[in-house]
Amino acid sequence: MSPDKVSTVKVECLADMTGAVWSLDLGVGVLSVIITASILVLYVRRLTEVRSSFLKGLAAISGVFLAESLISVFSYYRLSQSYSSAVATPLLVIGILDLVGFAVLLWIARQ
């Protein structure tokens, strides 16, 4: 294999890896949107049953988390068009931590 072909293969592999990491970022972001929307729905339903300032606060915070998740998905999509996996990888770690936190919050909200 000639050196030009080897460098082309390396660039293609890096491009595939970058695309895969950004796809994971987007997938984690979409899951965060689904979970935060579920949390918001749970708190709003409870708020209709029991009028409480605490539940209003929980619903408001859930709405903020939902907005943050939606903005993250949009941002990841835009960033994926210009940046490599050097940017995508740390964002993936942050997104996974968010997702775990939201999943725990959903579990608590369903109790």
Secondary structure, DSSP 8 states (H G I E B T S, - for coil): --HHHHHHHHHHHHHHHHHHHHHHHHHHHHHHHHHHHHHHHHHHHHHHHS--HHHHHHHHHHHHHHHHHHHHHHHHHHHHTT--HHHHHHHHHHHHHHHHHHHHHHHHHT-
